[in-house]
Amino acid sequence: MPPSGSPEATMVSSGPTGKRLTVLSGPSGVGKSTVVAELRRSHPEVWLSVSVTTRSPRPGETHGVEYYFVDGAEFDRMVAGGELLEWAEFAGNRYGTPRVPVERKLAEGVPTLLEIDLQGARQVRESMPEALLVFLAPPSWEELESRLRGRGTEPEDVIERRLAAGRVELAAEKEFDLSLVNTAVKDVCGRLVALLK
C-alpha cells in the first residue's frame, strides 16, 4: 500500500551524507526518470550514474544519456568481469550500474546519485553499506497505476507485470533510510540535492 502521512521526508536514520553514494529507488512509474531529468537540468553539479541495459531505446532516448544500450553478450561479459556495482533483471531486460565511474566520482567528492530498482538497491546496500538509500513513493496506488497506463509505451501484459512488481516494491519501503513522496518533482529534487550536499 502507498505510504501515509505528509509528503515531507520521513527520516529513518540520520546524519550527514558526506561523500557517500545516494541511491534513488521506488516502484516503476513513480517518476524516478522525471526527477532525474529535472536534476540534470537544474543541478548539473550532481553526477548521475548512467546505467547499462539490454532493453531497446524508447523514442527520444540516447545511448550514453539515459542508458548505455548493450546486447546480452556484452552484459554477460560485464557481469563476469565484475564491472557492475549491481544488476537486476526486470520485465525481460537486464539493467546494471558500471562500478568504476561511481567509485571515481565518490573518490573525487562529487555529489553522486544512482537511480535503480529495488533489487539493485539491495545489492548496493550489501556492497556499499554506507550508501544512503532513498525511496521515492507515489502519492497513492491509484496515481501509480494511472502513470503506468498513461505512458502508452508498453503492452498490457508488461503493465500488469510492472503493477505486480510495484506492490512488492512498495512493501519494501521500510528497508530504505529515507522516503520522499513524489507530489511535486521540483520539491523532490530540492530535498535530494540537500541530501547530496
Summary of the structure (lengths in Angstrom):
residues: 197
radius of gyration: 16.0
end to end distance: 31.2
largest distance: 45.4
contacts: 584
relative contact order: 0.25
helix: 41%
strand: 21%
